């Protein structure tokens, strides 16, 4: 009798265990649609773009994924293109000037706002206001400001600065700003002499003057974001730290350089990574403000992809440039995410 009872009990338990074993967790069901959408519209499309970048005769009406011979032919053509070489140069210079300027100015603004005795909220809102604008609006406004006839040049003429400069140098002061084709500090000739294998570099490896105007406009819009990041970090610094630093004789500039800046290093890295990501994929601000520029002085990979895809009708080269942009972003973002994930696991 006891054996039969045990058998019945085990028979009743086994199906419930079997059902429990194959039950799909509720979080997985909730995340499944998002995972499916991301998989299709991100990873599948990335794989599709890679296939187009390796194809030799791909057309939207008649897709043909036959691989070129050699398989990297499109990427080789891209690397040998003087325009894309200028695009890579512009991306590096724009990223360095824009990120460094935004981080430094954002930190200084955060210190000023944090130490303000009155109207902290007002100044915080004033510096954050440009961040609320779209890049198109910013590009149009700064394009007018840097117009060679109006804008800043009109102020130079009306204030007498242009006339005084002409008396001193004999040349009128009328900078081209975002329309200037001048590239200063070109080292491409020296590089070709030092490195025999660099003869394929045809772009001027210098700093385009017009690109500095674009970096100024981008910094004006995103410096408020950097300020907000640093302001949050300054608010989180305990008052005991400042009191202890003052007791040790570290006050003023020394306090910020020796105490605050090391404490805000994680925020600095996060802000720099985010701004670098924005700079690498920047398209609308540059397109609205200066376009590709004279001699591709302000051209970016985003503009190259757009014009190559829809004007030159070369999807293979446009896709190859898109993959290069993706790789550049991954080089910056992936190590940061991996380091952040390891730090969270250790904590």
Secondary structure, DSSP 8 states (H G I E B T S, - for coil): -HHHHHHHHHHHHHHHHHHHHT---HHHHHHHHHHHHHIIIIIIHHHHHHHHHTBSS--SSS----B-SSTTHHHHHHHH-HHHHHHHHHHHHHHHHHHHHHHHHHHHHHHHHHT-SS-HHHHHHHHHHGGGS-HHHHHHHHHHHT-SSSTHHHHHHHTTHHHHHHHHHSS-----GGG---EES--HHHHHHH-GGGTT--S--SEEHHHHHHHHHHHHHHHHHHHHHHHHHHHHS-HHHHHHHHHTT--THHHIIIIIHHHTHHHHHHHHHHHHHHHHT--HHHHHHTTT-GGGSS--HHHHHHHHHHTS--HHHHHHHHHHHHHHHHHHHHHHHHHHHHHHHH-
